[in-house]
Amino acid sequence: ERATVLQEMTAISTKDGAIADNVKTVTDKIGTIKKDSGTNIHDGLIKANTLLNGSKNAYIVLLSDGEPYDYVGNNGEITGGEPSECKPPTTAYATTLKNEGIKILTIAFDVDDTSFFDGLSSGKGYHFESEVSEDGLNAIFQKISDQILYVMASGIVTDDMAVAPSDVNLVIDSET
């Protein structure tokens, strides 16, 4: 069920920077997840990386309401345990993703101890905390949207083609 919600959430349009406009849709989807004691942040990061499929300049937005109680073991099977057992493999995988250039933004949603999520994030400016409120999430998603859109607006496009076809024109509009 969580994987279905993740797939549906990735399909939510962010066209024209409308991430903040979709907060209601995101919070509605989050509301469909049934709570149990098996928070598996490690597997969520693995699935997010799979969905990114080697994308460059990629971002993962991790929203969680608790500490991990599951992780993916060496054999690929879900392994349950206490947070003290689940945090090291989760943190190690997040570090691998960050070393590959993936930015991880974390949202600790109504969490008492947020230090774990701060450590999973890509550092200062990539970790957020929210109480249970639509306004709180809206403000966070707006900050994230602004951060990602800034990177996109100030980025450089590189064309690896040796010779551009004669029927292609590159138009640069600094206003868009």
C-alpha positions as a Markdown table, in Angstrom:
| # | Residue | x | y | z |
|---|---|---|---|---|
| 1 | Glu | 0.0 | 0.0 | 0.0 |
| 2 | Arg | 2.8 | 2.4 | 0.8 |
| 3 | Ala | 4.5 | 1.7 | -2.5 |
| 4 | Thr | 1.2 | 2.6 | -4.3 |
| 5 | Val | 1.0 | 5.9 | -2.4 |
| 6 | Leu | 4.6 | 6.6 | -3.3 |
| 7 | Gln | 3.9 | 6.0 | -7.0 |
| 8 | Glu | 0.7 | 8.1 | -6.9 |
| 9 | Met | 2.6 | 10.9 | -5.2 |
| 10 | Thr | 5.4 | 10.9 | -7.8 |
| 11 | Ala | 2.7 | 11.3 | -10.4 |
| 12 | Ile | 1.4 | 14.6 | -8.8 |
| 13 | Ser | 2.2 | 17.4 | -11.1 |
| 14 | Thr | 4.8 | 19.9 | -10.2 |
| 15 | Lys | 4.3 | 21.8 | -13.4 |
| 16 | Asp | 5.1 | 25.5 | -13.2 |
| 17 | Gly | 6.4 | 25.1 | -9.6 |
| 18 | Ala | 3.0 | 24.1 | -8.3 |
| 19 | Ile | 4.4 | 21.9 | -5.6 |
| 20 | Ala | 2.8 | 24.1 | -2.9 |
| 21 | Asp | -0.5 | 23.9 | -4.7 |
| 22 | Asn | -0.5 | 20.2 | -4.4 |
| 23 | Val | 0.0 | 20.0 | -0.6 |
| 24 | Lys | -3.7 | 19.1 | -0.1 |
| 25 | Thr | -3.3 | 16.2 | -2.6 |
| 26 | Val | -0.1 | 15.1 | -0.8 |
| 27 | Thr | -1.7 | 15.3 | 2.7 |
| 28 | Asp | -4.8 | 13.4 | 1.4 |
| 29 | Lys | -2.5 | 10.6 | 0.1 |
| 30 | Ile | -0.5 | 10.5 | 3.3 |
| 31 | Gly | -3.8 | 10.1 | 5.1 |
| 32 | Thr | -4.6 | 6.9 | 3.3 |
| 33 | Ile | -1.5 | 5.1 | 4.7 |
| 34 | Lys | -2.4 | 2.8 | 7.5 |
| 35 | Lys | -0.2 | 3.3 | 10.6 |
| 36 | Asp | 1.7 | 0.3 | 11.9 |
| 37 | Ser | 4.9 | -0.1 | 13.8 |
| 38 | Gly | 6.9 | -0.9 | 10.6 |
| 39 | Thr | 8.4 | 2.4 | 9.4 |
| 40 | Asn | 10.9 | 1.4 | 6.8 |
| 41 | Ile | 12.8 | 4.5 | 5.7 |
| 42 | His | 15.6 | 2.5 | 4.2 |
| 43 | Asp | 13.3 | 0.7 | 1.8 |
| 44 | Gly | 11.7 | 4.1 | 0.9 |
| 45 | Leu | 15.0 | 5.5 | 0.0 |
| 46 | Ile | 15.8 | 2.4 | -2.1 |
| 47 | Lys | 12.5 | 2.7 | -4.0 |
| 48 | Ala | 13.0 | 6.5 | -4.5 |
| 49 | Asn | 16.4 | 5.9 | -6.0 |
| 50 | Thr | 14.9 | 3.2 | -8.3 |
| 51 | Leu | 12.3 | 5.7 | -9.5 |
| 52 | Leu | 15.1 | 8.3 | -10.1 |
| 53 | Asn | 16.7 | 5.8 | -12.5 |
| 54 | Gly | 20.1 | 7.5 | -12.5 |
| 55 | Ser | 18.7 | 11.0 | -13.0 |
| 56 | Lys | 21.2 | 13.8 | -12.6 |
| 57 | Asn | 20.6 | 16.7 | -10.2 |
| 58 | Ala | 18.0 | 14.6 | -8.4 |
| 59 | Tyr | 16.1 | 15.2 | -5.2 |
| 60 | Ile | 14.4 | 12.9 | -2.7 |
| 61 | Val | 11.9 | 14.4 | -0.4 |
| 62 | Leu | 11.5 | 12.1 | 2.7 |
| 63 | Leu | 8.6 | 12.8 | 4.9 |
| 64 | Ser | 8.2 | 10.6 | 8.0 |
| 65 | Asp | 6.3 | 10.5 | 11.2 |
| 66 | Gly | 8.6 | 8.3 | 13.2 |
| 67 | Glu | 11.8 | 6.4 | 13.6 |
| 68 | Pro | 12.6 | 3.3 | 11.5 |
| 69 | Tyr | 11.5 | -0.1 | 12.8 |
| 70 | Asp | 12.4 | -2.0 | 9.6 |
| 71 | Tyr | 15.2 | -2.0 | 7.1 |
| 72 | Val | 16.3 | -4.0 | 4.0 |
| 73 | Gly | 18.8 | -6.7 | 5.1 |
| 74 | Asn | 21.8 | -7.9 | 3.1 |
| 75 | Asn | 19.6 | -10.7 | 1.6 |
| 76 | Gly | 17.1 | -8.1 | 0.3 |
| 77 | Glu | 14.4 | -9.1 | 2.8 |
| 78 | Ile | 12.7 | -6.7 | 5.1 |
| 79 | Thr | 14.2 | -7.0 | 8.6 |
| 80 | Gly | 12.4 | -5.7 | 11.7 |
| 81 | Gly | 14.1 | -4.4 | 14.8 |
| 82 | Glu | 14.5 | -1.5 | 17.1 |
| 83 | Pro | 15.5 | 1.9 | 15.8 |
| 84 | Ser | 19.0 | 1.4 | 17.1 |
| 85 | Glu | 19.3 | -1.6 | 14.7 |
| 86 | Cys | 17.5 | 0.1 | 11.8 |
| 87 | Lys | 19.2 | 3.5 | 11.8 |
| 88 | Pro | 22.8 | 2.4 | 10.8 |
| 89 | Pro | 21.8 | 0.7 | 7.5 |
| 90 | Thr | 19.4 | 3.6 | 6.7 |
| 91 | Thr | 22.0 | 6.2 | 7.4 |
| 92 | Ala | 24.6 | 4.3 | 5.4 |
| 93 | Tyr | 22.3 | 4.1 | 2.3 |
| 94 | Ala | 21.4 | 7.8 | 2.6 |
| 95 | Thr | 25.1 | 8.6 | 2.7 |
| 96 | Thr | 25.7 | 6.5 | -0.5 |
| 97 | Leu | 22.9 | 8.4 | -2.2 |
| 98 | Lys | 24.3 | 11.8 | -1.2 |
| 99 | Asn | 27.8 | 10.8 | -2.3 |
| 100 | Glu | 26.2 | 10.0 | -5.7 |
| 101 | Gly | 25.0 | 13.6 | -5.9 |
| 102 | Ile | 21.4 | 13.0 | -4.9 |
| 103 | Lys | 20.0 | 15.7 | -2.6 |
| 104 | Ile | 17.9 | 14.4 | 0.3 |
| 105 | Leu | 15.4 | 16.7 | 1.9 |
| 106 | Thr | 13.8 | 15.4 | 5.1 |
| 107 | Ile | 10.6 | 16.5 | 6.7 |
| 108 | Ala | 10.1 | 15.2 | 10.3 |
| 109 | Phe | 6.3 | 15.3 | 10.6 |
| 110 | Asp | 5.3 | 15.5 | 14.3 |
| 111 | Val | 8.5 | 13.7 | 15.4 |
| 112 | Asp | 9.9 | 14.2 | 18.9 |
| 113 | Asp | 13.6 | 13.5 | 18.1 |
| 114 | Thr | 14.5 | 15.0 | 14.8 |
| 115 | Ser | 18.3 | 14.5 | 14.9 |
| 116 | Phe | 18.1 | 11.2 | 12.9 |
| 117 | Phe | 16.3 | 13.0 | 10.0 |
| 118 | Asp | 18.7 | 15.9 | 10.1 |
| 119 | Gly | 21.5 | 13.4 | 9.7 |
| 120 | Leu | 19.8 | 11.7 | 6.7 |
| 121 | Ser | 19.4 | 15.1 | 5.0 |
| 122 | Ser | 21.9 | 16.7 | 2.7 |
| 123 | Gly | 22.8 | 19.2 | 5.5 |
| 124 | Lys | 21.8 | 22.7 | 6.4 |
| 125 | Gly | 18.7 | 23.9 | 4.5 |
| 126 | Tyr | 17.7 | 20.3 | 3.6 |
| 127 | His | 15.9 | 19.4 | 6.9 |
| 128 | Phe | 12.5 | 20.6 | 8.0 |
| 129 | Glu | 10.2 | 20.0 | 10.9 |
| 130 | Ser | 6.4 | 20.2 | 10.9 |
| 131 | Glu | 3.6 | 19.8 | 13.4 |
| 132 | Val | 0.5 | 18.1 | 12.1 |
| 133 | Ser | -1.0 | 20.9 | 10.1 |
| 134 | Glu | -1.7 | 21.7 | 6.5 |
| 135 | Asp | -0.3 | 25.2 | 6.9 |
| 136 | Gly | 3.0 | 23.8 | 8.3 |
| 137 | Leu | 3.4 | 21.4 | 5.4 |
| 138 | Asn | 2.4 | 24.0 | 2.9 |
| 139 | Ala | 5.1 | 26.3 | 4.1 |
| 140 | Ile | 7.7 | 23.5 | 4.0 |
| 141 | Phe | 6.7 | 22.4 | 0.5 |
| 142 | Gln | 6.9 | 26.0 | -0.7 |
| 143 | Lys | 10.5 | 26.3 | 0.7 |
| 144 | Ile | 11.4 | 23.0 | -1.0 |
| 145 | Ser | 9.8 | 24.2 | -4.3 |
| 146 | Asp | 11.6 | 27.5 | -4.2 |
| 147 | Gln | 14.9 | 25.6 | -3.4 |
| 148 | Ile | 14.5 | 23.1 | -6.3 |
| 149 | Leu | 13.2 | 25.7 | -8.8 |
| 150 | Tyr | 16.2 | 28.0 | -7.9 |
| 151 | Val | 18.6 | 25.3 | -8.8 |
| 152 | Met | 16.7 | 24.7 | -12.1 |
| 153 | Ala | 16.6 | 28.4 | -12.9 |
| 154 | Ser | 20.3 | 28.9 | -12.3 |
| 155 | Gly | 21.5 | 25.7 | -13.9 |
| 156 | Ile | 23.6 | 25.1 | -17.0 |
| 157 | Val | 22.4 | 23.0 | -19.9 |
| 158 | Thr | 25.1 | 21.0 | -21.7 |
| 159 | Asp | 24.5 | 19.5 | -25.1 |
| 160 | Asp | 26.8 | 16.6 | -25.8 |
| 161 | Met | 26.1 | 16.6 | -29.5 |
| 162 | Ala | 29.2 | 17.2 | -31.5 |
| 163 | Val | 27.4 | 19.0 | -34.3 |
| 164 | Ala | 23.9 | 20.6 | -33.8 |
| 165 | Pro | 21.4 | 19.8 | -36.6 |
| 166 | Ser | 20.8 | 22.8 | -38.8 |
| 167 | Asp | 17.0 | 22.7 | -38.1 |
| 168 | Val | 17.5 | 23.2 | -34.3 |
| 169 | Asn | 17.5 | 26.7 | -32.8 |
| 170 | Leu | 18.3 | 27.3 | -29.2 |
| 171 | Val | 16.3 | 30.2 | -27.7 |
| 172 | Ile | 17.2 | 31.4 | -24.2 |
| 173 | Asp | 14.7 | 33.4 | -22.4 |
| 174 | Ser | 16.0 | 34.6 | -19.0 |
| 175 | Glu | 12.4 | 35.4 | -17.9 |
| 176 | Thr | 11.2 | 31.8 | -17.9 |
